[in-house]
């Protein structure tokens, strides 16, 4: 009965039952109802230790007839850790590309022509809104120079430094915030004010490592927050994930369409599909109901129109997100507006975008299914 109850306890980083991960050792229940459960953590100093012990204690205490609970916490042996990483990798010695053409994961690369249009804010909120709909979601913060995803999702400690991922042997477990698994270069630097000054080859290796060595598990959706513009990272993502679909973030200012168009064209040149445009910083609703078009109108629709040229399918304006104090406050506090203020107009627009993307499924055409004819 106790072991059955423990199947409901998930490792908060791997997001699988601890029983499935072989993290539960001996379990015993004495005649007086006193239960003892042995739990094996993956590493010394595991950041999820307190959460796992608390959940094990609660699940065991809820079993009928259990009067007291003692949780004996130890650490896996090297052999047990190796067996765990092998199990997570399906027996492969090294983790390959997790999100290749045969993957069922929808991959969205979020880009922009220039900085300051709210691309990272859109990415973070969209990911959280998708996770709230029951999807398994991950983010790769590929904006190596201007990483901001950890802060936007509250993955920072008391000193403002990004939360570090857990490493089990050569496998990296991404931190989880609001149900979203996240990896960022900000998690590997000692100071958030540190400037990352890398050339193309180093950038390419970093993105490649994020997509191979970081254990995301089975994701429904992976979002990549790309740097603004048309530089090395955008080209690397195009090479590593040519099947990714690109979402271009721009502002309503018509002049912004010129710059935003360029980022979309780079995606097309690398073979990626342009999915649509998100217009951020649209009209601000006033107390009297009028709308203040602070940044003009039409930029998103114009960007979509221009990017539709030369594509088989029309590039749509997927969403128009209004200016919102709540959206800005959510970014500062690390609690996205879709969680902190779901009735906010910006939150409603982002949730509608998530609803639209959540029902899209990857087709099976052109992918290997691992079946053989006898």
Protein Blocks (a to p, Z undefined) as FASTA:
>chain_A
ZZmmmmmpccfklopafklnopaccddddfkopacdddddfbghiaklmmmmmmmmmmmm
mpghiabdcdddddddfklmmmmmmmmnnopabdcdfkbfkbcbdcdddddfbehiommm
mmmmmmmmmmmnopacddddfblmlgcklmmnopacfkopacddddehjaccdddeehia
cddfklmcfbfkbccdddfklmmmmmmmmmmmpcgbjafbdcddddehjdfklmmmmmmm
mmbccdddddfblklmmmmmmmmmmmmmnopacfbdcdehiacddfkopacdfkoghklm
mmmmmmmgopabdcddfbacdddfklmmmmmnopafklmmmmbmklmmmmmmmmmmmmpc
cdfehiaehiacZZ
